[in-house]
């Protein structure tokens, strides 16, 4: 029944796009490329002597309709490129194909009034529900990627401490694994960054694409509330590099480097990057400690067991501009992360020796080819080995001062090992295999057909080494596998005048769990295999009401398949739930955007976006103080609005940006365990926050080419309840308090011996406020940082 309904919708959609008018003119179609081969978007193509023209799209393609028969001169122009013109004879009823290959020119073309658009601009102006964050300025500043993303409307990145701490990413109310994270279109954990998106080095990222609720088919991902795709700095066409070093409060040191080189005219290129992050995280916290007579009293002490260390290397070799491949490359990487764990989730219990480590290695093969200028193939396949080691075997109890609790005679107090209650020396390893095939077929310049297929296979096993000699069942020994397969088909339509763009898509989600569950009989297991199939559908539309006004609307009936950690648990605190169901959601967005004209003295950009997320079978981690498991729970609805605005002065020196988000995320379940809380706001999630920044540029300061940029950033998060709002008296409720924090800094850039060098000095939490993202868990106070960046 579902398949028939989808087929009917597809047929109706196709009928809506078909025209019935016959034209007695002809058509010009073609592409614009750089001389080296890549497509060139944003180029102006004109039929001289007429009002007819077009602009090339992101694939360099253009189409001009309504051309009367005759001989005309067709011109091709773009800022920074030598103009071209060709004489073409148009015959009635016969379409003409014409290609241009542009060469770069340092001369300014006075007659060109529209500049070529960047890839980020084209993405923003597409029908996709996406916010694009360019990291050009962020690379020079000291904020990490989590802090950069935290400035986006609808996004909230909550952290349990300093650099490297556990973080929770929220987008329009939905959190964690309900959002998919990608690097260059590949899942982030497959690419080796399994410690979370906030800890990815920002200097290795060119831009971040935040897809809100509606996820493009070409990402090949299942997601409930959207996706974040990080785009790296890689390019096979140029040779460049950069290195940065950052030092600051709480023992922070961060190093990143990258370089890429096109070695010869045959297209061979190499690319490499690496990073090293370290922080003691020994910032001051306000706690209660035991004094004389066993009485508690307030104290301010430094954290002593919260260090973080992470490092990684990545290298790529490949060929570009070959007859059989536009680009083919092999990438290899290795990463290691180590964290000390200082306390429980409300800072009421102190740990002195609990640690967690994560190590991974992998490789990724990529292939890209354009065939006959209409069919584009993009293939990627990779393997990652990921291992997590959790160690808790100490026999001591620690205090907030870092001391071991001892008996009066000075001997360590005997106790069973394990600061969390039960000793563990646990290894869990995943073998991840991933592939993605994306194909695009151009059905003329106005119609594009896109298909994507992305299978993933995860094999999980482990070992509890603490009790290896005991004849007990180790649930980690079982090999459990998870196979997911996401397929999608999309049709995109662009009107001839470029005012309308519409994308309609369908998706299919398949998941197969192969697992065995231990029984009470030693050596006997129970088969728990299961499979699930789900379909999804969606549409996104963009319409230019006016050259300065743009309307966007999008919808997706989305599915998020459970992850391996949710299904299989971790062998200790988190129990497996092999019957976990997928999450489903109806996601909708409606936005209007305004931008001032290019010749205006001052630059304005404004946008207003309303969103709806109607979710069911939400997956939450539930349990008591001893064991937990992921469960399908209530239905919920998130309804909200986002506002974004930016202004730049006429001299381009002063820039002000601001955004605000208000979201109402409420329980919609009338039955079950959460029925009594029907209509309540979902607890422990921010619902109102504001971001603001002010920056001023001083060009040509001190030296020729010198540039000083001073900036101030503000963030406000309104207080919210930790638990259900209808339970208990308001004065006794646990509340995460209101936050209002400021970051201030200055960046000075100057050319130095052919290198572009910058130095940034920055202060975080300028007023030294007590800041809490989670109840009872204090974040760092005022911190000072310096960062030196050199690019070549």
Beta strands, then each sheet from edge to edge (+ up, - down):
strand 1: 26-34
strand 2: 44-47
strand 3: 53-55
strand 4: 61-67
strand 5: 70-77
strand 6: 84-90
strand 7: 96-102
strand 8: 130-134
strand 9: 155-159
strand 10: 167-171
strand 11: 174-175
strand 12: 179-183
strand 13: 186-187
strand 14: 205-212
strand 15: 226-232
strand 16: 240-248
strand 17: 252-262
strand 18: 268-279
strand 19: 284-290
strand 20: 296-302
strand 21: 308-320
strand 22: 327-340
strand 23: 355-371
strand 24: 375-392
strand 25: 424-442
strand 26: 447-464
strand 27: 480-494
strand 28: 500-514
strand 29: 516-518
strand 30: 525-527
strand 31: 530-546
strand 32: 549-560
strand 33: 574-575
strand 34: 583-595
strand 35: 603-616
strand 36: 619-623
strand 37: 628-632
strand 38: 636-648
strand 39: 654-667
strand 40: 688-699
strand 41: 707-717
strand 42: 720-721
strand 43: 735-736
strand 44: 739-752
strand 45: 755-764
strand 46: 772-774
strand 47: 777-778
strand 48: 783-791
sheet 1: 4+ 1- 7-
sheet 2: 3+ 2- 5+ 6-
sheet 3: 8+ 14- 15+ 12+ 13-
sheet 4: 9+ 10- 11+
sheet 5: 16+ 17- 18+ 21- 22+ 23- 24+ 25- 26+ 27- 28+ 31- 32+ 34- 35+ 38- 39+ 40- 41+ 44- 45+ 48- 16+
sheet 6: 19+ 20-
sheet 7: 29+ 30-
sheet 8: 33+ 37+ 36-
sheet 9: 42+ 43-
sheet 10: 46+ 47-
end
